[in-house]
Amino acid sequence: MVSGYSIVCFVVLQIADVTFGPLGISDTVLRVIIAVMLLALPVVAYLAWVFDVGQDGEVVRSAGKHRWIEAGVTLAAVCGLAFGAWWALHPRDPVQEQTTGREPTSRIELIAVLPLVNLSGDPGQDYFSDGTTEMLIEDIGKVSSLTVSSRQSVVQYKESKKTAREIALELGVDGLLTGSIVQTTNRLRVNVQLYSAHSDSNIWSERYERDLTDILTLQSDIARTVVQQLNVEMTGGELAALSTSREVDPESHKAYLLGRYHISRGAYTLAVKEFERAIELDASNADALAEMARITNIFVWSGASPQELMPMVREYIRRALAVEPTHSHAMATEALLVAFEDQEYQQSIDRFAELLTTHPNDYYILLYYGYVLEVTDHLELSRLLSSRIVELDPLDAAQTKNLGETYFQMGEYSKALAFYQQAENLGRPVPLSLAQLAAAQGDKEALDFQLQRDIKDWSDGTAVFRVLFQAFFAKMEGDQQLLQDTLGPYDNEDNVTSWFYLSYFPRALGDTRRAVQYYSRALENKEPQALMKAVGAGGEIEMYPEFYKHPDYLEMLRINGLDAASIAKLKVPPLPF
């Protein structure tokens, strides 16, 4: 009787352990079931010891025959039930004890974190599961010996019916982290599995349940455990980065994740509202403060008033770092300002080099550091950083195009063309870049082809630049009157939004001195694009040789610390990959 009872209990425990997590049933229910089973066990044992069931089905007092054999079977069954109870009740915190799994047959160095499945039954909670996935990607990406696919690469596999093997093959990775997430009131349950493409099987799985206030700790625990399962060594800095124990305000954190959700869809205005709400709910939300700094800086780069917005960017950074002094995105935005606003290029390089050693897979650190290296004419290193971004996310059309831009600035036109075409194959029209390439090569037919494309395809540039290349085509045709007629309406200082963009028109007209004056005004106003194109202009030198060789232009570079002598003094550490 006891053995049968114990077997039934053990089976019930295993079924509950597997199904309760995905169904969002609290561990408390499981504990109550176990308690009832254990309390009933002495009663069942006593009845089994005292009574037997006779051959005619009647219950009779036991005669004691085979009593010790039955006792042995009973003891074994009780031990089995006790083990099942321990398995279900044991907290299994991965920081303290690992779930035993099959060792991978080969080392996993390339890994992708697939979108966590939202099991809440409410599609409105997708922002939460997607945001948590992104933060897991960022946490695991802090380990330098791992290459982690970016969010843009894995988002296509949300709700995918493809097998793990097919997805790993398409992404070119050795391992996948998959799982599900359920949010109930202020509790959070996450189930994760680690898949090895080498053995085509899951080599580890775990279930976590925490209060929502501990979500950052939970994410760090998962990331650290995954790294440990992969037998990857971590430096002291990496281990510290994966040891977050800061509690969060649940509603503030939800607003922050919703803001990230809007950013992923290009809805920056909605994102700002959510980040502001997150900060209003919790003034110490460092993640939201860092995002507000980054987005506000993007507005400045897009042409908004730097005099009004730049103090706000610095204040957001200050507040974020006051809460979390090592917040990587706040530090990255600050390092970018050190170069583009303060023009302290060596200090900016040093900061980014240090950040990159602890965050080798971080999209924004790679992107911003590439900008600084481009400004300081370290184009080959900038190219390596752009290549790293594309390696992490081969489907990122914007960065594929940027990699082409870097090759263009290096004067490697065939490679630039290959990446421009790849960007277009990924769905991003880049006629501006292709027109610029054609103009630099003196290819009138290719330039004319780009000018004939639908105006909506020119979304990667401004309509003004389309006019500029129309004028450049007229110049290549030798039609000076058409050149003047085309540029005349645009070559004026009324309602200037960008002195940098305005400088292109006198360049095309051959008025180099005035073009340099406009460019100088752009640098005085700290226009980021002006700094980006000041040196290492590559193909543009072919288009405007008089401009880039003019004594006034060279003097302007010297004043801004971008002349050849100043750049030669900069020391750039080797990249960590």
ZAVO-25705 format. One record per atom (N, C-alpha, C): residue in one letter; z negated, y, x negated. Coordinates in steps of 0.2 Angstrom, whole numbers, plus 5000, padded with zeros to 4 digits. Each point is the difference from the previous one (the first is absolute). Example, Ala and Ser with C-alpha at 12.3 -4.5 7.8 and 13.67 -1.06 7.14 Angstrom:
2
a496149724934 a500050065004 a500050064996 s500450055002 s499950064996 s499750055004 
END
This chain:
577
m500049944996 m500050065004 m500050064996 v499650004995 v499950064995 v500650014996 s500349954998 s500650004996 s500650035004 g500149985006 g500550025005 g499950085001 y499350015002 y499950075001 y500150054994 s499949984994 s500150044994 s500750014999 i500449945001 i500850014999 i500350055005 v499750005006 v500350045005 v499850084998 c499450004998 c499850074998 c500450034994 f500149954995 f500450024994 f500750025002 v500349975005 v500750015002 v500050075003 v499550015005 v499950075003 v499950054995 l499649994995 l499950064995 l500750014997 q500449954998 q500650024996 q500550035004 i500049985007 i500550045004 i499850075001 a499350015001 a499850075001 a500150044994 d499949974994 d500150044994 d500750024999 v500549965002 v500750024999 v500250045005 t499850005007 t500350045005 t499650065002 f499450004998 f499650065003 f500250074996 g500249994994 g500250064996 g500750035003 p500549975001 p500650035003 p499950025007 l499549975004 l499950025007 l499550065000 g499850024995 g499550055000 g499349995002 i499849945001 i499449985002 i499450014995 s499550035001 s499550024995 s499749934997 d499750014994 d499749954996 d499349985004 t499850055004 t499349995003 t500149945005 v500650005004 v500149945004 v500049944997 l500349994994 l500049944996 l499349984998 r499650054998 r499349994998 r499649975006 v500150035006 v499649975006 v500249935001 i500749985000 i500249935001 i499649964995 i500050024993 i499749964995 i499349995002 a499650055002 a499350005001 a499949955005 v500450005006 v499949955005 v500149934998 m500549994996 m500149934997 m499549984996 l499750044996 l499449984995 l499449995004 l499950045005 l499449995004 l500049935004 a500649995002 a500149935004 a500049944996 l500150014994 l500049944995 l499449965000 p499450034999 p499449955000 p499949965007 v500250045005 v499949965007 v500549945000 v500650014998 v500549955000 v499849944995 a499750024994 a499849954995 a499449965003 y499650035003 y499449975003 y500249955005 l500550025005 l500249955005 l500449954997 a500450014995 a500449954997 a499649954996 w499450024998 w499549964996 w499649955005 v499950035006 v499549965005 v500449965004 f500650025002 f500449975005 f500749974998 d500249955003 d500749974998 d500349995007 v500750005000 v500449985006 v500249935000 g499749965005 g500249935000 g500749985002 q500149944999 q500749975002 q500250025007 d499550005004 d500250015007 d500050075002 g499950054995 g500050075001 g499350035001 e499549965001 e499350025001 e499750034994 v499650055001 v499650034994 v499449964999 v499949974994 v499449974999 v499650024994 r499449994999 r499650024994 r500349954994 s500150044994 s500349964995 s499549954997 a500349944998 a499649954997 a499950004993 g500350054997 g499950014993 g500549974995 k500549955003 k500549974996 k500550054997 h500149994994 h500550044996 h499750075000 r499450015001 r499750075000 r500250044994 w499949974994 w500150034994 w500850024998 i500449955003 i500750024999 i500250065004 e499750005007 e500150055004 e499750074997 a499549994997 a499650064997 a500550034995 g500349964996 g500450024994 g500650045003 v500349975005 v500650035003 v499850075004 t499450005003 t499850065003 t499950054995 l499649984994 l499950054995 l500750034997 a500549964999 a500650024998 a500350055005 a500049995006 a500350045005 a499650075001 v499349994999 v499650075000 v500250044994 c500149974994 c500250044994 c500750035001 g500549965004 g500650035001 g500050065005 l499549995005 l500050065004 l499650064997 a499649994995 a499650054997 a500550034995 f500549974997 f500550034996 f500550045004 g500249985006 g500450045004 g499750065002 a499350005002 a499650065001 a500050054995 w499949974994 w500050044994 w500650044999 w500649965000 w500650024999 w500250065005 a499850005006 a500150055005 a499650065000 l499349984998 l499550064999 l500050044994 h500349964994 h500050034994 h500450065000 p499750064997 p500450065000 p500650004997 r500149974994 r500649994997 r500350074997 d499550044998 d500350064997 d500349994994 p500750025000 p500449984994 p499750034993 v499650055001 v499750034994 v499549954996 q499749965005 q499549964997 q500249934999 e500549975005 e500249945000 e500749995002 q500449974996 q500749995002 q500249945004 t500550015005 t500249945003 t500449954996 t499949944999 t500349964996 t500749995003 g500550004995 g500750005002 g500449964994 r500649985002 r500449974995 r500250054995 e500049984994 e500250044994 e500750015000 p500350064999 p500750015000 p500349964994 t500649975001 t500349974995 t500350044994 s500150075002 s500250044995 s499750075002 r500050044995 r499650075000 r500450045005 i499750045004 i500250045005 i500050074997 e500550044999 e500050074997 e500350055004 l500549975005 l500350055005 l499849985007 i499750045003 i499749995007 i500150055005 a500149985006 a500150045006 a499549995005 v499750065003 v499650005005 v500350015007 l500149955004 l500450005006 l499650045005 p500350035005 p499650045005 p499549955004 l499450025000 l499549975004 l500249995007 v499949955003 v500249995007 v499450035005 n500250045004 n499650035005 n499849955005 l499449975001 l499949955005 l499550035005 s500050075001 s499650035005 s500349995007 g500749995000 g500350005006 g500350075002 d499850054996 d500250075002 d500450034995 p500750005002 p500550034995 p499750074997 g499650045004 g499850064998 g499550004994 q499849944998 q499649994994 q500449984994 d500750005000 d500449984995 d499950054994 y499850075001 y499950044995 y499449984996 f499549975003 f499449974996 f500249954995 s500449955003 s500149944996 s500550024994 d500550045002 d500550034995 d499650044995 g499650045002 g499650044995 g499649964995 t499649955003 t499649964996 t500549964995 t500649985002 t500449964996 t500250054994 e500250065001 e500150054995 e499550014995 m499450005002 m499450014996 m499949944996 l500149945002 l499949944996 l500650004995 i500650025001 i500550004995 i499850054995 e499750065002 e499750044994 e499549984996 d499549965003 d499549974997 d500249954995 i500449955002 i500249954996 i500550034994 g500350055002 g500550034995 g499650044994 k499350005001 k499750034994 k499949964994 v500249935001 v500049964994 v500650004996 s500050024994 s500650014996 s500449944999 s499749945000 s500349944998 s500449975006 l500050035006 l500349985006 l500550055002 t500649985003 t500550045003 t500049995007 v499850055004 v499950005007 v500650035004 s500349975004 s500650035004 s499750055004 s500450065001 s499850055004 s500049995008 r499750055003 r500049995008 r500750005002 q500450054998 q500750005002 q500449935000 s499849964995 s500349944999 s499849955005 v499450005002 v499749955004 v500050015007 v500150065002 v499950025007 v500549975004 q500649984997 q500549975004 q499849935002 y499549974997 y499849935002 y499450005005 k499950065003 k499550005006 k500349965006 e499649955002 e500249965006 e500649964998 s500149994993 s500649964998 s499949925002 k500549975002 k500049935001 k500249964994 k500150034994 k500249974994 k499449964997 t500249954997 t499449964996 t499850044994 a499449984998 a499750044994 a500549994994 r500349944999 r500449984995 r500650055000 e500350015006 e500650045001 e499850074998 i499550035002 i499850074999 i499850014992 a499749954997 a499850004993 a500750014996 l500549965002 l500649994997 l500450075000 e500050035006 e500350065002 e499750064996 l499450004999 l499650054997 l500049994992 g500149944998 g500049984993 g499350004997 v499549985004 v499349994998 v499849934999 d499449994997 d499749944999 d499549985005 g499750055004 g499549995004 g500050055006 l499749985006 l500050045006 l499350005002 l499750065002 l499450005003 l500150025008 t499849955004 t500250015007 t499350005004 g500050025006 g499449995004 g500050045007 s499550005003 s499950045007 s499450045000 i500050045005 i499450055000 i499850015007 v499450005002 v499850025007 v499450054999 q500150055004 q499550055000 q499750005007 t499349995001 t499750005006 t499450055000 t500050055003 t499550065000 t499950024993 n499549994997 n499950024993 n499949944995 r500349945002 r500049944996 r500749994998 l500149974994 l500749984998 l500049934997 r500549965002 r500149944998 r500749994997 v500049984993 v500649994997 v500149934997 n500549975001 n500249934998 n500650014995 v499949974994 v500550014995 v500249934996 q500649994998 q500249944997 q500450034994 l500049964994 l500350014994 l500549954999 y500750015000 y500549955000 y500350014993 s500149944997 s500449994994 s500749985001 a500550034997 a500749985001 a500149944995 h499650004995 h500149944995 h499849935003 s499550005004 s499849945004 s500250005007 d500350055002 d500250015007 d499449985005 s499550034999 s499449985004 s499550064999 n499550005005 n499450044999 n499549984996 i499850044995 i499649974995 i499250035001 w500050045005 w499350035001 w500050045007 s499549995004 s499950045006 s499350025001 e499950055004 e499350025001 e500050045006 r499450005004 r499950045006 r499450054998 y500150075002 y499550054999 y499850035007 e499450025000 e499850045006 e499550054998 r500150065001 r499650064998 r500050055005 d499550045000 d500050065004 d500550054997 l500350045005 l500650044998 l499850054995 t499350025000 t499850054995 t500149974993 d500149934999 d500049974993 d500749984999 i500550035003 i500749984999 i500350014993 l499850064997 l500250014993 l499749944995 t499449985001 t499749954996 t500349935002 l500249995006 l500449945002 l500650004996 q500450055000 q500750004997 q499949994992 s499550034997 s499949994993 s499849934999 d499649975004 d499849935000 d500649955000 i500450015005 i500649965001 i500550014993 a500150064998 a500450014994 a499749974994 r499450014999 r499749974994 r500049925000 t499949975006 t500049935001 t500749974999 v500550045002 v500749984999 v500149994993 v499850064996 v500250004993 v499649944997 q499449995002 q499649954996 q500449935002 q500249995006 q500449945002 q500649994995 l500350054998 l500650004996 l499849994993 n499450004998 n499849994993 n500250054996 v500150065003 v500250064996 v499450044997 e500050024994 e499550034997 e500050085002 m499450035001 m500050075002 m499650034994 t500250064999 t499750054995 t499350025004 g499650034996 g499450035003 g500250055005 g500550054998 g500250055005 g500349975006 e500449955000 e500349975006 e499449975004 l499549964997 l499549975004 l499650065003 a499950054997 a499650065003 a500450035006 a500750004999 a500450035005 a500049955007 l499949944999 l499949955005 l499349985002 s499650054999 s499349995002 s499750065005 t500550025004 t499850055005 t499449985005 s499550045001 s499549985004 s499850065005 r500550055000 r499950065005 r500149985007 e499550025004 e500149995007 e500450065003 v500349985006 v500450065003 v499850015007 d500250055003 d499950025007 d500649965004 p499949955004 p500549965003 p500550055004 e499850055004 e500550045003 e500450044995 s499750024995 s500450044995 s500549964996 h499849944999 h500449954996 h500649995004 k499949995007 k500649985004 k500550065000 a499750065001 a500450065000 a500450004993 y499749984995 y500450014993 y500549945000 l499949945003 l500549955000 l500650025004 l499850035006 l500550035005 l500550054996 g499750044996 g500350054996 g500549974996 r499849954996 r500449964996 r500649975004 y499949975005 y500549975005 y500550055001 h499850065002 h500550065002 h500450014993 i499750004995 i500450024993 i500549954999 s499949945001 s500449944999 s500750015005 r499950045005 r500550015005 r500350074999 g499850044995 g500350064999 g499750065004 a499549985004 a499750055005 a499450044996 y500250044996 y499550044996 y499550045004 t500350045005 t499650045004 t499549965004 l500149945003 l499549965003 l499549974995 a500349994994 a499549974995 a499550054998 v500250074999 v499650054998 v499450015006 k500249995006 k499550015005 k499549945000 e500249944998 e499549945000 e499650014994 f500350024994 f499650014994 f499450065001 e500250055004 e499650055001 e499449985005 r500249965005 r499549975004 r499549954996 a500349964995 a499649964996 a499550044996 i500250064998 i499550044996 i499550035004 e500250025006 e499650035005 e499449955002 l500249945001 l499549955002 l499649984994 d500250004994 d499749994994 d500250044994 a499750054998 a500250054995 a500049964993 s499749945000 s500049974993 s500549945000 n500550015004 n500649955000 n500450024994 a499949974995 a500450024994 a500749985000 d500249945004 d500749985001 d500450055004 a499750035005 a500350055004 a500150064997 l499550024996 l500050064996 l500650004995 a500049944996 a500649994995 a500750005003 e500049975006 e500750005004 e500250085002 m499550035002 m500150075002 m500250044994 a499749994994 a500350034994 a500749994999 r500149935000 r500749984998 r500550035005 i499949995007 i500550035005 i500150074999 t499450044999 t500150075000 t500450024994 n499949964994 n500450024995 n500849985001 i500149955004 i500749985002 i500350065004 f499650045004 f500250055004 f500250064995 v499650014995 v500250054995 v500749984996 w500049944999 w500749984996 w500650005005 s499850005006 s500650015005 s500250075002 g499650054997 g500250075000 g499550045004 a499449975002 a499550045003 a499750054995 s499650055003 s499750054995 s499549974996 p500150004993 p499549974995 p499450045000 q500150075001 q499450055000 q499549985005 e500249985006 e499649985005 e499749935000 l500449954998 l499949935000 l499749974994 m500150034994 m499849974994 m499250004999 p499750065002 p499350005000 p499749945005 m500349995005 m499849945005 m500049944996 v500649994997 v500149934996 v499449994995 r499950054996 r499450004995 r499449985004 e499850045005 e499449995004 e499949925002 y500649985003 y499949935003 y499949954994 i500350014994 i499949964994 i499350014998 r499750065000 r499350014998 r499549965004 r500150005006 r499649975005 r500149925000 a500649984999 a500149934999 a499649974994 l500150034994 l499749984994 l499350015000 a499750055004 a499350015000 a499749935004 v500349975004 v499849945004 v500149944995 e500650004998 e500249944996 e500450024993 p499650014995 p500350034994 p500649974997 t500149935001 t500549964998 t500549995005 h500150045005 h500549985005 h500750014997 s500449955000 s500650004996 s500550055003 h500150005006 h500550055003 h499850075000 a499450025000 a499750074999 a500150024993 m499949954995 m500150014993 m500750014998 a500449965004 a500850014998 a500250065003 t499850025006 t500350075002 t499750064995 e499449994998 e499750054996 e500450004993 a500249944997 a500350004994 a500750035001 l500349995006 l500750035001 l500050085000 l499450025003 l499950085000 l499950024993 v499749964996 v499950034993 v500650014996 a500549965002 a500750014997 a500450065003 f500149995007 f500450045004 f499750075001 e499450015001 e499650065001 e499750034994 d499749964996 d499650034995 d500550004993 q500549965000 q500549994995 q499649984994 e499549965001 e499649964994 e500349934999 y500650004997 y500349935001 y499749954996 q499750014994 q499749954996 q499449975004 q499650055003 q499449975004 q500249965006 s500650025003 s500249965006 s500249934998 i500450004994 i500249944997 i499449954999 d499550034997 d499449964998 d499749975006 r499950045005 r499749985006 r500449945004 f500750015000 f500449955003 f500049934996 a500050014994 a500049944995 a499449965002 e499450035000 e499449975002 e500049975007 l500250045005 l500149975006 l500449945001 l500550004996 l500549945000 l499749944997 t499650004996 t499749944997 t499649975005 t499750035005 t499549975005 t500449995006 h500650035001 h500450005007 h500749994998 p500249944997 p500750004997 p500549985006 n499749995006 n500549995006 n500050055005 d499650064999 d499950055005 d500650045000 y500350005006 y500650045002 y500050074998 y499550045002 y499950074999 y499950024992 i499649964997 i499950014993 i500749994996 l500349945001 l500749994997 l500550065002 l500050025006 l500450055002 l499950074997 y499350025000 y499850074998 y500150004992 y499849954997 y500050004992 y500850004998 g500449975004 g500750004999 g500350075000 y499750045005 y500250075001 y499850044993 v499449994998 v499750044994 v500549984994 l500149944999 l500449984994 l500750025001 e500350015006 e500650035001 e500050074998 v499550045002 v499950074999 v500050014992 t499749964997 t499950014992 t500549964996 d500649985004 d500649974996 d499949934997 h499549975003 h499949934998 h500349955005 l500750015000 l500449975005 l500049925000 e500049974994 e500049935000 e499349975003 l499550034998 l499349985003 l500050015007 s500350065003 s500050015007 s500449955003 r500649984997 r500449945003 r499649945000 l499649984995 l499649945001 l499550005006 l499750065001 l499650005006 l500450005006 s500550035001 s500549995006 s500249935001 s500149974994 s500249935000 s499549955003 r499450024998 r499449965002 r499950015007 i500150065003 i499950015007 i500549965004 v500750004998 v500549965003 v499949924999 e499749984994 e499849934999 e499549985006 l499550045001 l499549995005 l500250005007 d500650045001 d500250015007 d500850014999 p500449945000 p500750004999 p500350035006 l499750015006 l500350025006 l499850085001 d499750034995 d499950075001 d500650044998 a500450025005 a500650044999 a499950074996 a499450035002 a499950074997 a499949994993 q499649954997 q499850004993 q500649974997 t500449965003 t500649974997 t500550064998 k500050055005 k500450064999 k499750044994 n499450015000 n499650034995 n500249974993 l500049945000 l500249964993 l500750024998 g500450015005 g500750024998 g500050074998 e499650045003 e499950074997 e499850014993 t499549954998 t499850004994 t500549984995 y500449955002 y500649984995 y500550065000 f500150045005 f500450055000 f499850064995 q499350015000 q499850054996 q500049984992 m500049935000 m500149974993 m500750004998 g500550025004 g500750004999 g500349935000 e499749955003 e500249935001 e500349995007 y500650035001 y500350005006 y500249945004 s500249954996 s500249935003 s499349975003 k499550014997 k499449975003 k499750045005 a500150075000 a499850045005 a500449985007 l500749994999 l500449995005 l499849935004 a499849954995 a499849945003 a499450005004 f499550044998 f499450015005 f500150045006 y500450054999 y500250045006 y500349965005 q500549954998 q500349965005 q499549955003 q499549984996 q499549955002 q499650035005 a499850074999 a499750045005 a500350005007 e500750014999 e500450005007 e500049945003 n500049944996 n500049945003 n499449985003 l499450034998 l499450005003 l499950045006 g500550045002 g500050045006 g499950074999 r500050034994 r499850074999 r500750034997 p500350045004 p500650044998 p499850054994 v500450004995 v499850054994 v500650044998 p500450035005 p500650044998 p499850054995 l499550045000 l499850054996 l500049974992 s499649954999 s500049974994 s500749984997 l500449975005 l500649974998 l500550064998 a499950055004 a500550064999 a499850044993 q499350004999 q499850024993 q500349964995 l500049945000 l500249954995 l500850014999 a500350015006 a500850014999 a500150074997 a499650055002 a500150074997 a499949994992 a499549974998 a499849994993 a500649974996 q500349955003 q500549964997 q500750045001 g500050055004 g500750035001 g500449965004 d499849965005 d500449965004 d500150035007 k500550045000 k500250045007 k500049955006 e500449944999 e500149965005 e499349975003 a499649984996 a499349985002 a499650055003 l500050064997 l499750065003 l500250015007 d500750005001 d500350025006 d499849955006 f500049934997 f499849955005 f499350015003 q499550024995 q499350015003 q500050065004 l500450054999 l500050065004 l500349995007 q500449955001 q500349985006 q499549965004 r499549984998 r499549955004 r499750045005 d499849975005 d499750035006 d499450044998 i499950065003 i499450044998 i499349975000 k500049965005 k499349965001 k499849964994 d500549984996 d499949964994 d499750044994 w500050065001 w499850054995 w499250015001 s499749965004 s499350015001 s499650004994 d500249974994 d499749994994 d500050074996 g500450055002 g500050064997 g500050065006 t500150064998 t500150055005 t500750025001 a500150035006 a500750025002 a500350054994 v499550044997 v500250054995 v500349964994 f499749944998 f500349974995 f500749975001 r500149985006 r500749985002 r500550064999 v499850065002 v500450064999 v500150014992 l499549994996 l500050014993 l500549954997 f500049945002 f500549954997 f500750015003 q500150035006 q500650025002 q500350064996 a499550044998 a500250064995 a500249974993 f499649954998 f500249974994 f500649965000 f500249975006 f500749975000 f500550065000 a499950065003 a500550054999 a500050024993 k499550004996 k500050024993 k500449954996 m499949945002 m500449954996 m500850005002 e500150035006 e500750015002 e500350064997 g499550054997 g500350064997 g500150055005 d499749995006 d500150055006 d499450055000 q500050054996 q499550054999 q499850045006 q500550015004 q499950045007 q499649965005 l500249935000 l499749955004 l499350004998 l499950004994 l499349994997 l499650065002 q500250064999 q499750065002 q499850005008 d500549985004 d500050005007 d499449955003 t500049944996 t499549955002 t499350024998 l499950034994 l499350014998 l499850075002 g500450055002 g499850065001 g499550015005 p500049975006 p499550015005 p499349974998 y500049964995 y499449964998 y499650044994 d500550034996 d499750034994 d499750075001 n499450005003 n499650065001 n499349995000 e499650054999 e499349994999 e499650015007 d500350015005 d499750005007 d499749945002 n499450005003 n499749945003 n500049944995 v499850014994 v500049954995 v499549955001 t500149945001 t499549945001 t499949974993 s500550004996 s499949964993 s500550044995 w499750034995 w500350034995 w500449954996 f499749944999 f500449944997 f500649995003 y500049995006 y500749985004 y500550064999 l499750065001 l500450065000 l500450014993 s499649974995 s500350014993 s500749964999 y500149955004 y500649965000 y500750055001 f499950055005 f500650035002 f500350054994 p499550044997 p500350044994 p500249954995 r499749944999 r500349964995 r500749985001 a500149985007 a500749985001 a500550055000 l499850075001 l500450054999 l500150034993 g499649974995 g500150024993 g499550064999 d499650025004 d499550054999 d499449974997 t500049984993 t499549964997 t499350055000 r500150064998 r499450044999 r499650005007 r500350025005 r499750005007 r499749935002 a500349954998 a499849935002 a499349994996 v500050024994 v499449994996 v499450045003 q500250065002 q499550045003 q499749975006 y500449975004 y499849965006 y499549944998 y500349974995 y499649944998 y499350024997 s500050064997 s499350024997 s499650015006 r500250035005 r499650025006 r499749935003 a500549955000 a499849945003 a499449974996 l500050004993 l499549984996 l499350045001 e500150065001 e499450055001 e499749985006 n500449985005 n499749985007 n499849925000 k500049974994 k499849934999 k500449955005 e500650025001 e500549955004 e500049944996 p499849945003 p500049944997 p500749984997 q500550015005 q500749984998 q500350034994 a499750064999 a500350044994 a499749974994 l499449985000 l499749974994 l500349934999 m500249965005 m500349944999 m500650004997 k500450065001 k500750004998 k500050054993 a499550024998 a500050054995 a500349974993 v499849944998 v500249974994 v500349935002 g500349974996 g500349935001 g500550005006 a500450055001 a500450015006 a500649955000 g500149974994 g500549955000 g500750035003 g500249965005 g500750025003 g500150075002 e499450045002 e500150075002 e500350044994 i499849984994 i500250044994 i500850005000 e500349945002 e500749995000 e500350055005 m499650015006 m500350055005 m499950074999 y499450024996 y499850074999 y499950014993 p500449984995 p499850014993 p499850074998 e500350055003 e499850074997 e499350015002 f499849985006 f499350015003 f499549974995 y500149944999 y499549964996 y500050024992 k500550034998 k500050024993 k499950084999 h499950035005 h499950085000 h499350014997 p500050054995 p499450024997 p499450025004 d500250035006 d499450025005 d499749945003 y500449955001 y499849935003 y499549974994 l500250004994 l499649964995 l499450044999 e500050075000 e499450045000 e499549985006 m500349995006 m499649995006 m499649934999 l500449954997 l499749944998 l499450014995 r500150044995 r499450014995 r499450035004 i500150055004 i499550035003 i499649955005 n500349955002 n499749955005 n499849944996 g500050004994 g499849944996 g500549945000 l500650015002 l500549955001 l500550004995 d500050044995 d500550004994 d499949944996 a500549984996 a500049944996 a499449994996 a499850064996 a499450004996 a499449985003 s499950035006 s499449985004 s500049935002 i500549985003 i500149935002 i499949954995 a500250024994 a500049954994 a499249994998 k499650045002 k499350004998 k499649955005 l500349995006 l499749965005 l499949934998 k499449965001 k499949934998 k500049965006 v500449965001 v500049955006 v499849934998 p499549985003 p499849934998 p500549955003 p500049944997 p500549955002 p499849985007 l500549985004 l499849975007 l499749935000 p499649995004 p499649935000 p500449945003 f500650015001 f500449945002 f500750004997 
END
